[in-house]
């Protein structure tokens, strides 16, 4: 079902994106100099579709990165809890096995309980 849904959404989206890229293949100037309109010091010539795709890629990557940073506290908490579960499982296994050997101190009566 997911595969059919991907094809129903993905194929038309791919066709639209490719149509956009073909329709906007003329070159445009990306200027990073706000003071000189006609002859900017920092400018790049590239196709309009490439400018759009690079912008989308940078946006997706930045969103992923900041989401990953924001979820760091949950990953740390999961690691701490996994360590605690491992420690508790080890203690439980040791408690189920009982003492490995009995020494004289374990067999001695507790003062005040037994005469």
Secondary structure, DSSP 8 states (H G I E B T S, - for coil): -HHHHHHHHHHHHHHHHHHHHHHT-SEEEEE--SS-SSS-SSEEEEEHHHHHHHHHHHHHHHHHHHHHHHTHHHHHHHHHHHHHHHHHHHHHHHHHH--SS--HHHHS--TTT--
